[in-house]
Amino acid sequence: MITLTLPDGSTRTHPEGVTGRELAASLSAALAREAVAIKLNGRLMDLDRPIREDAAVAIITPRDDDADALYVIRHSCAHVMAEAVQRLYPGTRLVYGPPLLEDAKYGFYYDVDAPEAITVDDLPRIAAEMEKIIAEDRPFGRREMSREEALRCLVGDPYKTDNVTNADGDVISFYTQGVVGQDFEDLCMGPHVPSTGWVRHFKLQNVAGSYWKGDENLSRLQRLYGNAFATAAGLQAHDRLMAELARRDHRRIGRDLDWFSFHPEAPGHAFWHPRGTILYQVLSDYIRAACRARGYEEVRTPTVLKRFLWERSGHWDNYKDKMYHFERERESYAVKPMNCPGSVVIFQAGHHSYRDLPRRWAELGFVHRHESGGEVQGLLRVRGFTQDDAHIYCAPDQVEDEAVTLIDFVFDVYRTFGFENVHVELSTRPEKHMGSAEHWDLSERALLGALARKKIDYKLNPGEGAFYGPKIDFHLTDCLNRRWQCGTIQVDFNFPEKFDLTYADRDNQPKRLVMLHRTILGSFERFLGILIEHYAGALPVWLMPVQVRVASLTERQLGAAAALAERLSGAGVRAEADLRNEKVGLKVRDAERDKIPYLIVLGDREVTSGMLAVRGRGRRDLGTMAPEAFLEHVRREIAEQTLP
């Protein structure tokens, strides 16, 4: 007999080999009808898998607020889609088909190698075929075999053969939708819902290109995206979310507001237009000033460095495929994907005493990383971006205090931009790591101590730290409840060892220091993409490229409008004049379209009285104001970095 512990703490005794389905039935007939999977000691399993040991067990039922339920439903729906594709496109080979839980837009995808192109226009036909498979309500069945048996079954299929070759463990599993040896079967770890009829609340969303293993030198594939939910209400809510995401899409907003664009001449890179460059510069000025106020010095390092530096840092062995590299005059170079090695070269150039520490060096370095074409996504995933890097060189006993200071810095910055909900994660020593146990213990204690001193709740990720040290990651939450990992604090023993970084201690003897890596915004491009979508383009006044627009009512006010815009600009407000020979209604609508925070309309009455008719963004009529009062109001908003 085995003892099973339920989520409420109660226990049940059952014969060894009892299934999740039988356990559910023993609890209630209704639960048995609703169950789609079980969770055994934290691991999802099919209902019909036997349980052979004492365990903590939870019965998974279809709920849109349960990540485990959505995982199983979406994974199963991906298999239904794969079968539909193979029915409609005979000869299609299947590659990968994972569920997605962190993506706000998509719920699953499947990479396929089809004999013909599949387009978005084909999705309704594929969905109709899926409806047939769902209506058949065929059971998902699992069969297991050894790796050698699986490879024999997959002869001639390079994708699945590769999957089996690289799979963990000795047991390989396949899932059939229907009768084994007769109906659709796919290599898969599982688990799945009981039958195809459980995935009826789905929607196919997109088709995109991808590469096998993300390598553009390997087979080009097609990636079909979809989503699935436990209920019709969940799917409807997702459709509303998709409409809101489309309204907030930073790529459309950037194009409509003439801030930035993307072009095939430089895939994965943003072209910043004049107004967008102002936004970029305002962000740069802000973070530079924030660093100076906290004792940082700014450095600049070369974009191209010799290969031997990247070999010494370890990037060449571990990151070469993401780097742009080339040969010149029989020397090998690489474009930097990170700023760290350049900062270290500067540190090595000087002599450092314990009195100098900590040294806080910030760099807004432009870096390049070769993301595959299928991964590039507007500003959110680019190949060239500015990183608000900083490297802090400190003594081991300074790590905790520096971490406390950095935590404050991160939260202050996020609050400035209107992000109050920040999720924090601490990742600790992985199985494969470098450095002594003493160093790891010290660093983990320092980060834990910093979090405790700040009374911050955090999620612990045991064993998920970098190989060179533990880290704290910061995930900000936007208005659509999406999480974005931006900031990080990483403790590094690797670089100080590799580059022999020391300082002269009180006894004038060289001592090994500790290096902290930190970012707050992360990538400028990505942070701006997040910010644009959070505010749907209507950014706080202090960030907007144009803060005030002055519109003439008729030709008689052209000179006065131009003069007022020039006066505002001279006083530090980013202002422009709309002197077009157009009706005032059009000028008002255009100001709203362009998200201009303030519109001043000058007619004869305003010119004569010297008062200003002011409209706020969102068609708010702010009435009349004296020019001095309006200027003071706007300048105060800018200085105080007021949020909308």
Summary of the structure (lengths in Angstrom):
residues: 644
radius of gyration: 29.4
end to end distance: 62.6
largest distance: 94.5
contacts: 2050
relative contact order: 0.07
helix: 38%
strand: 29%
